[in-house]
Amino acid sequence: MKRNVDTSQGVFLVAATLRPETIYGQTNCWVHPEINYIAIRTSQHGIFICTQRAARNLSYQDFTLEQGKYEVLATFLGSELFGLPLTAPLTSYPTIYVLPMLTVQESKGTGVVTCVPSDSADDYAGLMDLKNKVCSKNHFKKNKTNKFSIV
């Protein structure tokens, strides 16, 4: 079902972090290809995309009009977000992209993870794995310049 949704306040793929000082080095954003994500309307911050668990938690932190309740505007798999261009605050890159990572957990944070390979060995390894083992299952392929493109 299609709805008219006011996006004038923005649509945000919200990531939780315990290390905000690393945001300056963000190169991409990770989501799990098989996790269900939802879009919810917030009371003052536009539309958030996160897991259902995170939406429930946000509703108890005054992000929604009524405590404990949230309106689901859309649902989709993480794989549907792959390649989505994002603007990440404070990073030096004008655009970053959503990429797949199988270790993202639905039960932690928002199900959306910032990638900072300079500060996280897991992020660096994830990027190298994606670069070296690209296959059609991941919906990515290398082009002639050794960069990724969406299949």
Phi, psi and omega in degrees: 000130179264139179234156170278116183241128178283113179252015184298333178273355177106160175238127188235128170273100190272129179246141174263145178213147173261357182229072183297338180293344180275349185304331180300333182261014183295130180248337178195184181230137181259141167223156177274132184297336186251005177276142174276128177247154178230156173254128179235153175272132175258165183287328185223358190237020179082215183252132178252141172248124183195187176279164179296322178300315179295321179298317178298315179297319178296328180293337177269004179243025177065028175272345179244167183295325182235131183298131178085000181231147177210151180260123178274118181269330180198155174230147180196160175280153177305324181299337178286347180266349184305133178084357180297125178283136182233153169255119181253125181296143173076346178280158182277351180271131180293330179220135171238170186230156176276128180232161182274142171215124185284347181270358175295135182248137180292335185271003179237134177058229183252358185081003178239129186234132174284146179252119178230083186297338179288339183242356183224118177298324178297319178295316179298314179297320178298318178294318180294320176299315180297319180293317186272339184237034181297134178213167183295337177299326179277357179069021179231155172212157177276141174260186186298334181268013179067023176255164183271149171220158181281136178275000000 
